[in-house]
Amino acid sequence: MSRIVSSRADIAPFHVMEVLRDARLREASGHDVLHLEVGQPSTGAPPAALAALANAVESGSALGYTDAVGTAELRTAIASYESRRSGATVDPDAIAVTAGASAAFVLTFLAAFEPGARVGITRPGYPCYRQILSALGMVPIDVPVGSTQRMQPTPVLLDDAGPLDGLVVASPSNPTGSVLTPTELGDIAAWCDETDVRLIVDEIYHGITYHGPAASALRHPDVRPVVVGSFSKYFSMTGWRVGWLVAPRELIRPVELLAQNLFIAPSTIGQIAALAALDDTPALDAHVARYARNRAIVLDGLAAMRCERVAPADGAFYAWAEVSHLSSDSATLCQRWLTDLGVAATPGIDFDPVDGHRWIRLAFAGATPDVAAAMDRLVEDSR
C-alpha cells in the first residue's frame, strides 16, 4: 500500500534555520562560527523572569495546563502593556496568549480566512507568512516593495496587487528593519477599511527601534486589526515560545476554539516567566542600546564592502543589503562565507523568492565583539 505525503508540506524550507543547522555542525566539528544568520538575541531572559520561574519550580507546583488563551494574569498584564505602548485602550478579553508568535499567525489565519483566501504579503518579507498561508490552503499574494517605498506597502501598491481578503504587514520589518510612520500606517489602515480587507500587523519587534517608538495598529480600532506580539525579540525569550495576539471581538472565540484543539495551551512555565519579564524593562532597554552599537558596526561594514543598496534598518536587528557586485547567487555566497570565513549569514532567497539571490540579511543581535569580528572578516574578504 502506498503512503502519500500531503501537498501541504510542499513548501520551501526556512533557509535561515538550515544555515543555523550548518553553522552548528561546523561548531560541533571544532571550528568557530560568528553568527549573523538567526534573529535571536544572544542574551537570555530578564533576571525577573528567571527568578519567577525558579520560584515556581521550587514551590513544587504541578505547572499544569492553563486556559487555551493563557492565564488571566498574563492576559491582563499584556493588555496593560499594550495600552501603555500603543496609547490605545486594550481589553484583556481581546488578548490570546499563544505558543510563540508563529502560533499566533496560524490561529489568526485559520480564524480569519477561508481556504483559497488571497492574503497580501510584502516581498521581501518574513518567509513563514508565505509558507503558513500556503500550508493552510490560502494564497499568498506578493506585494513587491523597494527603496522608493522604504520597503513597506502603500495603497498604490496594494491596489496593484488585485483583490485581497487580507493583508499582513510588519513594522519593524524582518528582513529590512523598516518602520512604518504613523501616517503610512494610517494610510494602510484606511485602505483596508475602504476595501474591506482584514489587516494583520506583526509588531513583534516593537521596543527595538533607533529613531523613536514604532506606531501601533491598535491606534486604528475602527479597522479592527489583529496585532501580533511576542516575548522572543525585545524580551530576549526566543526559546520560551510565548507570543500573543490582540484580536477584534469576532475572532477571539474562534481563536480560543482553535487553540484548544491545536495547542491545548501555551507553555505554563513560559507564561510564568513572561509575566515577570513585563516588569523588567531596564535590562531590556540595555539590550536595545547594544543593538544600536551593533547596527552602526554592520552598516559601516556594509559600506566598506561597497554595498550601495541597504534598507533603512530603523528597527529590529537586521540589515538587508544587495550584494550583486560580490555574487549573483547569495546562497552560494553565504555558504562560502560559512565555509571559508566562519561567518554565518542568511541568503536573501529566504525573504524574496524572486530577487533574493542578489540580497543578504545580516542579524546583529549578538555580542558586539562578535558582530565586529564578523564584519571585519566580511570586509576583508570583499577587497
N, C-alpha and C positions, 0 to 999 in steps of 0.2 A: 504494500500500500504506500502510495506516495505521500510525502509530508510537504505541504506548501509553506512558504514564508509569506506573510502578509505584505501586500504592496505598501501598507502604511509605513513600513520600515525602510522603504526605498527613498531615503533622504540622504543628503550629503553629511559627512562627518562634521563635527565641531572641531575644526582644524587646530585650534589653539590647544585643545586637550590632547591631540595627537603630538603636537610639538612638546607639550609638557611631559608626555609619556616618554618620548625620545630623549628629552633632557634628563629625566630621572634614570633612564637606562645608562646614559653616559656617566652620570654621577655614581651609579652603582658599580661601574667598571673602574672607578678610581680617578676619573677626570673631573676637573672643576667645570661648573656652569654658572654663568651670570644670567639671571633671569629677567628678561624684558618681555616675556610672552604672555603670562597669565595675569589677569586683572584681579590680583589678590594682595591685600596688604601684608607686608612681612611681619607686622606687629600682631599680637594676639588680642583676645577680648579685653575690654577695660577691666581694671582691678575690681571694681564693684561687682561686675558680672561674675568673675571668678570666685569672689567671696560669697556671693549669694548661692552659687552652685555648691560650693564646699559645705555651706550651712545646710543645704537641702539634703546632701548625701549623708552628712554626719547625723542628721536627725533620724535617719532610718526610714524616711518616707518611702512609700511604695512607688512613687513617681509614675502613677498610672495615667491612663488616658485623660485628656481634658476634653472640653467641648470641641466639636469638629472645627469651629471657627476660632478656637483659642479661649484662654481663660478670660473671665470678666475683668480681672485686674489688669491684664496686659492690654486688652482692647480699650479699656478706659484710659490707660496711660498713653497708648498710641494716639487716641483721639485728641488728648490734651496736647501731645507733642505736635501733631499735625496742625492743630488750631494755632499754636504759637508760631510754628514755622511758616504757615501759609497766610496767616491773617484772616482766615475764614473760620466759621464755626463748624466743627466736625463732631457728629454724634457717635458715641461708642457703638451704637447699633449699626452704623454704616461700615464698621471695621470687620474684616475677616482676617485672622492670623493664618498664615499658610506655611507649608514646608518649603521655605525659601521663595524668592520672587518667581522662580521658574514655575512652581505650583500655582502661584497667583495668576500667571498668564494662562496656564492650562485651564484653570477653573473659569477665568473670565471668558476665554474664547468659547468654551463649551456652553456657558450660561447665556452668552450674548448673541451667538451666531449659529445659524443652521448650516448643515453640510452644503458646500458649494458657495458659501458667502464669500464675497470679494472684499478683502481687507488690505488696505494700503499700508506699505512699509517703506521706509526710506532705503535707498541704495546709494552709498554704503550705509549699513546698519547692522544691528546685532543679529547674527545669523539664526539664532534659535527662534526668533519670531517666525521666520520663514518656515523652519523645519517643524515647529509645533503646529502651525496652521496647516501645513501640508499633511502631517500625520493624522490630523483630526478631520481631514476631508474638506478643508476650506481652501481658498485660492488666494495666496499672497500676491499682491499687485505691487510691482516696483514703482516707486516714485523717485526717479533719479534726482539727486541734489548735488550741487557743486559749490565752488568757492563764491560764485555770484550770489547765491542764497545763504552763504555762511553754513553750508552743509545741513540746512534744515528745509522742510517743505514750506511752500507758500500756497495761497489759494489758487494762483495761476497754475502752478504745477499740479495741484490736486484736481483742478478742472481737466487738465490734460490726461489724467490717469483713467478717465472714464468713470462709469458708475461704481460707487463703493458702498458697502454696507458698514464698514468700519475703518478706522484709521488708528495706527499705532505710531506715536511719536515719543522721542526720548530727549530729555533735557535735564542735565547734561547728557550728551550722546556718547554711546560706545559704537564706533571706534574713534570718532572725531574730536570728542571733548567739546563740541559746540553747544552753546546755551541759547535757548530762545529768550529774546527780550520780552518784557510784559506785553508790548504792542504786538509782536509777532505771535505770541501765544494767544492773545486775544483775537487776532485775525483768524487763526486756525480754528479756535473755538466758535467764532461767529460763522465761519464757513460750514463747520459740521452742523451747527444748529439750522442753518438755512437749507442744507441738503439732506437733513435727517440721517446723518452718519454718526455711528457710535464712536466716541472719542475715548481712546485708552492712552494714558500718558505714563511712561516709565520715568519715575522720579527717584530711582534707587541711588543715584549719585548726588542727590541733594545733600548739602553740607560740605561738598568738595567743590568749591568754586574759587576763582582767583581775582574776580573783579566785582565782588558783591554777591549777595544771595540770588539763587535762581527763582524765577517766578513759578508759582504753582497753579496747576489747572483747577485746584479747589477754589480759586477765586472766581470761577465761572460756573456756579452751581446750576444756572439755568440750562446749561448744556448737558447736565447730568453725566459728567465724565467718570470714568474709572481711573483711579490713580493707584499705581503700584509702588510700594516702598520695600525696603529690605534692611536687615541688620548686617548684611555682608560687607558693604563698602565703607561708608562713613564710620560704622561701629566696629569694623575690623573683626567680623564674626562670620566669615565665609562658610566654614565647615559646620557651623551650628545649625544651619538650614532653617532660619526663621525669617519670613517675609510677611507682608500684609498687603491687603488691597482696601481701598476706600471706594465703596460702590453705591450707586443710587438704590433707593428702596426696592425697586422691582427686581434687582439682581441678587440681593443679599440672601433671600431664602433659597433660590436656585443654587447659588454658590454653596450654601450650607449643605443642601442635599447631596450635591456632587462631592463635596469634601468628605461627608460621612462615608460615602461608598468607595471613593477612590483612595483616600488617605487616612481614614479614621479620625486622625487628629494630628496637629503639628507636634514636633518633639516637645515633650514636657520639660526636660532639662534645659532645652534651648530657650523655652519661654521664660523659665525662671531667671536664666542669665540675661535675657533680653530686657526683662522688666527692670532689672538693676542697672543695665547699661544706659537706659534712657536718662539717668541722672548723673552720668559720669562724663559730661561733655568737655571739661577742661583737658582730659587726656586725649580726647578725640581731636580737639582743635590743634593740639600739638602735632598730631599726625598730618593734618592738612598743611601746617607750616612746612613740614618736611617734604610733602608732595610738591609744594611750591618751589622749594630749592631744587628738587629733582627735575621739575619741569624746566627750569632755566637751564640746567645742565643738558637735558635732552635737546631742547630747541637750539641751543648753541652748537651742540654736536651735529645736529642735522644741517645747520647752516654750513659748518665746516665740511660736511660731506657733499655740499653743493646740491642739497635738496631744496629746490626752489618753490615747490608747491607743498605746503604744510597747512593742515587745518588749524582753526583758531586755538584749540586746546584751552578753552576758557574754563573748563570744569572737568570733573572726573580725573583719572590719572593716565591718560593716553595721548600719544602723538600719532597722527595719521599723515604719512608722508609719501610722496611719489618718488620712486627710486628707478624710474625707467632709464636714467643715464647710467645706472650701475648694472641693471639686468632687465630683460624683458620677461622674466619669469621669477616672480617674487617667492614662489615656493622653493625653487631651486636655490635662490639666493639665501633664503633663511636656513635651508638645510646646510649649505656650505658654511654659513656663519657659525652654526652649531658645531659642525664637524671640525672646522679649521681654527675657529676663534674661541669656542666655548661660550658663545653668546646665543641665547635663545630668544628669537623674535617671531612674531606671527605674520604669515603672508596675508596680503590683502584679499586673497580669494575667499577667505572666511567671511568677509563682510560685504564683498561686492563680486558676485559671480561673473560679471561682465568685464569690468575694468580692473578688478583687484590684482591681476597679475602684474600691474605696474605700481602697486602700493604696498606698504607695510604698516603694521601697527606696533608701536613700542609702548609697553606698560611701565610706568615709573613709580610703582607703589612700594618698591623695595627700599633697602637701606641705602642712604646717599652714597657711601663709598663704593658700593656695588654698582649702582647706576653710573657713577662717574667712571669706574673702571671699564664697564661695558661700552660706554660711549667712546672712551679712549681707543679701545680695540677696533670699533667700527670706523672711527675717523681715520685711524692709521691704515686700515685695510682699503679705504676708499681712495687713498692717494696714489 
